[in-house]
Amino acid sequence: MNRRLLLLVLPFLLFGCTSQQINQTLNTVLGGTGGLTSEDIANGLKEALRIGAQKGASDLSTDGGYFDDLAYRILLPEEARKVTDRLQGVPGFRDLEEVVIRKINQGAEDAARSAAPIFVEAIRQMTIQDALNILKGDKHAATQYLQRTTYDRLYGEFNPVIQNSLAKFDADKVWGDAANAYNNFPLTREPVNTDLADHVTQRALDGLFRKVALEEENIRANIAARTSELLRRVFALQDS
């Protein structure tokens, strides 16, 4: 079995092993771990994820963190476009789309301030086997793990914050007034019932995970981004 394939199946082979057995297997497969234990490797991966998660949340929680970056700006859902298009000529709604987009992005920026602790708590649940698989995975393996194992829980915790943030910046009221105005048009056949909080929550979390992925990629590829001795030693195994 070649080294790459063995690394892919390693977590399954190590299931139920003792810490000593895991370390012995690591030395065999990786050709030596430079004195690192399996716990060291797991802690290094967790540290990398914490850095990425905290940086992603910090970048997006600043004023304009979402709105000012076109790669992360949250736009209205497709269904909402028919509302804004139709109301452009109605007094009071002329700049509706621009106003709502700015407000929903302000809401996402506000909510992002609470994201880092949620990510950090999830990272603590990572097992040694998870870490071993991630270390030799692709450049976004850690982020993919985090997204796969925490998205639903993050959504459940993040959505109420988004709802409160939308209310704080009156985005829900602005959108509610617009949707009602559209639904009351005589020729409107299909009333709009867009869940704005759900849309914003999904887009906000997608942005956070993309930020985490960028930081993970940077740590994997850029030695200077490995800001601790543990990170440098752990990812030196990947480099080899």
Secondary structure as GFF3:
##gff-version 3
##sequence-region A 1 240
A	DSSP	alpha_helix	3	13	.	.	.	ID=ss1
A	DSSP	alpha_helix	19	30	.	.	.	ID=ss2
A	DSSP	alpha_helix	38	61	.	.	.	ID=ss3
A	DSSP	alpha_helix	78	87	.	.	.	ID=ss4
A	DSSP	alpha_helix	96	112	.	.	.	ID=ss5
A	DSSP	alpha_helix	115	123	.	.	.	ID=ss6
A	DSSP	alpha_helix	128	135	.	.	.	ID=ss7
A	DSSP	alpha_helix	141	168	.	.	.	ID=ss8
A	DSSP	alpha_helix	171	183	.	.	.	ID=ss9
A	DSSP	alpha_helix	196	221	.	.	.	ID=ss10
A	DSSP	three_ten_helix	223	225	.	.	.	ID=ss11
A	DSSP	alpha_helix	229	239	.	.	.	ID=ss12
###
